[in-house]
Amino acid sequence: MTDSADWAAQRTEAAAEQERRLHARKAVEHEKAHAILTEFAAVARERLPTERLVVRGYGGRGSARSDVEGWYLRLDGTIGLGTDGSFYVLTAPLSVLDRLRGVQLTPTPPPLVIGAGGKDGDSIELVAALERLLPGWRT
């Protein structure tokens, strides 16, 4: 093997290792966030009324009722929490049938910071969003 081939193989392996570490770090983050949400949901079921979550279409194109009861974690209604502690993104491409019949939501892995990497002021720590929804829920 030439030096350039060795270098390319090393860089490929380094990139693969970096990707493995990123996935492992994200898995730990999702696990921590899920534990927090599960704990919150147990308390919130006793203290907060639930509502059927609504999914908004991309670009403000309509809305559809979902099959999930829970609470909104963001003031704009784009992130929701099911009564079982599942995390949902509430924006999606919606068809006419979706708007008429409603949609089935699929949980997504929860982050510790909602909206991380977005515009300034768009991100909020998960615990802060939960505290805003139900102040003093951990006490």
Secondary structure as GFF3:
##gff-version 3
##sequence-region A 1 139
A	DSSP	alpha_helix	3	47	.	.	.	ID=ss1
A	DSSP	beta_strand	51	57	.	.	.	ID=ss2
A	DSSP	three_ten_helix	58	60	.	.	.	ID=ss3
A	DSSP	beta_strand	63	72	.	.	.	ID=ss4
A	DSSP	beta_strand	79	82	.	.	.	ID=ss5
A	DSSP	beta_strand	87	89	.	.	.	ID=ss6
A	DSSP	beta_strand	91	92	.	.	.	ID=ss7
A	DSSP	alpha_helix	96	101	.	.	.	ID=ss8
A	DSSP	beta_strand	113	114	.	.	.	ID=ss9
A	DSSP	beta_strand	124	125	.	.	.	ID=ss10
A	DSSP	alpha_helix	126	133	.	.	.	ID=ss11
###
